[in-house]
Amino acid sequence: MLSIGTPADLTYEYTHLGNSASVLADIASGKHAASEDLKHAKLPLMIVGRDALTRNDSHSVLTTARTIATTYKFINP
């Protein structure tokens, strides 16, 4: 489980990748180490939280999330 955004006290273990939108851009371009994990994921899932929708750059964040979802086969045509 990977997480980007504000760290939270969850009931399961996860790896926090940071809280900057640049992490999303690095994953989308394949520059982030997490990109390899996503390439090999069998059933990837992305949850976009409310904070992503209320940012000033929310359109950019959602566009990058869509790129990640398409690139790493979260969305199957």
C-alpha positions as a LaTeX table, in Angstrom:
\begin{tabular}{lrrr}
\hline
Residue & $x$ (\AA) & $y$ (\AA) & $z$ (\AA) \\
\hline
Met1 & 0.00 & 0.00 & 0.00 \\
Leu2 & 1.35 & 3.37 & $-1.04$ \\
Ser3 & 0.07 & 6.74 & 0.09 \\
Ile4 & 0.59 & 10.30 & $-1.10$ \\
Gly5 & $-0.79$ & 13.18 & 0.93 \\
Thr6 & $-1.17$ & 13.94 & 4.58 \\
Pro7 & 0.04 & 10.98 & 6.68 \\
Ala8 & $-2.71$ & 9.29 & 8.65 \\
Asp9 & $-2.97$ & 6.79 & 11.47 \\
Leu10 & $-4.53$ & 3.91 & 9.57 \\
Thr11 & $-5.36$ & 0.38 & 10.68 \\
Tyr12 & $-2.96$ & $-1.11$ & 8.12 \\
Glu13 & 0.65 & $-0.60$ & 7.11 \\
Tyr14 & 1.48 & 1.65 & 4.18 \\
Thr15 & 4.45 & 3.46 & 2.69 \\
His16 & 4.09 & 7.23 & 2.71 \\
Leu17 & 5.64 & 8.71 & $-0.43$ \\
Gly18 & 5.23 & 12.37 & 0.52 \\
Asn19 & 2.57 & 15.02 & 0.23 \\
Ser20 & 3.68 & 16.85 & $-2.90$ \\
Ala21 & 1.98 & 16.68 & $-6.27$ \\
Ser22 & 5.45 & 16.26 & $-7.75$ \\
Val23 & 5.43 & 12.67 & $-6.46$ \\
Leu24 & 2.47 & 11.99 & $-8.74$ \\
Ala25 & 4.33 & 13.50 & $-11.69$ \\
Asp26 & 7.38 & 11.35 & $-10.95$ \\
Ile27 & 5.24 & 8.21 & $-10.80$ \\
Ala28 & 3.43 & 9.15 & $-14.00$ \\
Ser29 & 6.74 & 9.61 & $-15.83$ \\
Gly30 & 8.26 & 6.42 & $-14.41$ \\
Lys31 & 10.97 & 8.29 & $-12.47$ \\
His32 & 9.77 & 7.25 & $-8.98$ \\
Ala33 & 10.75 & 3.92 & $-7.42$ \\
Ala34 & 7.04 & 3.18 & $-6.84$ \\
Ser35 & 6.59 & 3.05 & $-10.62$ \\
Glu36 & 8.18 & $-0.41$ & $-10.68$ \\
Asp37 & 5.72 & $-1.66$ & $-8.05$ \\
Leu38 & 2.81 & $-0.34$ & $-10.11$ \\
Lys39 & 4.12 & $-1.97$ & $-13.29$ \\
His40 & 3.92 & $-5.37$ & $-11.60$ \\
Ala41 & 0.69 & $-4.87$ & $-9.64$ \\
Lys42 & $-2.02$ & $-7.38$ & $-10.56$ \\
Leu43 & $-5.03$ & $-5.40$ & $-9.38$ \\
Pro44 & $-3.94$ & $-1.79$ & $-8.79$ \\
Leu45 & $-6.36$ & 0.58 & $-7.13$ \\
Met46 & $-6.19$ & 4.32 & $-6.64$ \\
Ile47 & $-8.30$ & 6.21 & $-4.15$ \\
Val48 & $-8.40$ & 9.97 & $-4.68$ \\
Gly49 & $-9.34$ & 11.77 & $-1.51$ \\
Arg50 & $-11.21$ & 15.00 & $-0.92$ \\
Asp51 & $-8.02$ & 16.96 & $-0.36$ \\
Ala52 & $-7.00$ & 16.34 & $-3.98$ \\
Leu53 & $-10.26$ & 17.86 & $-5.16$ \\
Thr54 & $-10.07$ & 21.02 & $-3.06$ \\
Arg55 & $-6.53$ & 22.10 & $-3.95$ \\
Asn56 & $-5.88$ & 25.10 & $-6.21$ \\
Asp57 & $-4.18$ & 22.72 & $-8.65$ \\
Ser58 & $-6.84$ & 20.00 & $-8.42$ \\
His59 & $-7.26$ & 19.82 & $-12.20$ \\
Ser60 & $-3.56$ & 19.07 & $-12.61$ \\
Val61 & $-3.59$ & 16.52 & $-9.78$ \\
Leu62 & $-6.57$ & 14.70 & $-11.30$ \\
Thr63 & $-5.04$ & 14.80 & $-14.78$ \\
Thr64 & $-1.84$ & 13.25 & $-13.45$ \\
Ala65 & $-3.82$ & 10.64 & $-11.51$ \\
Arg66 & $-5.60$ & 9.75 & $-14.75$ \\
Thr67 & $-2.24$ & 9.41 & $-16.51$ \\
Ile68 & $-1.04$ & 7.04 & $-13.78$ \\
Ala69 & $-4.25$ & 5.03 & $-13.99$ \\
Thr70 & $-3.89$ & 4.66 & $-17.75$ \\
Thr71 & $-0.14$ & 4.04 & $-17.81$ \\
Tyr72 & $-0.16$ & 1.36 & $-15.13$ \\
Lys73 & $-3.35$ & $-0.34$ & $-16.30$ \\
Phe74 & $-5.65$ & 0.74 & $-13.49$ \\
Ile75 & $-8.10$ & 1.27 & $-16.32$ \\
Asn76 & $-8.52$ & $-1.56$ & $-18.77$ \\
Pro77 & $-9.85$ & $-0.55$ & $-22.19$ \\
\hline
\end{tabular}
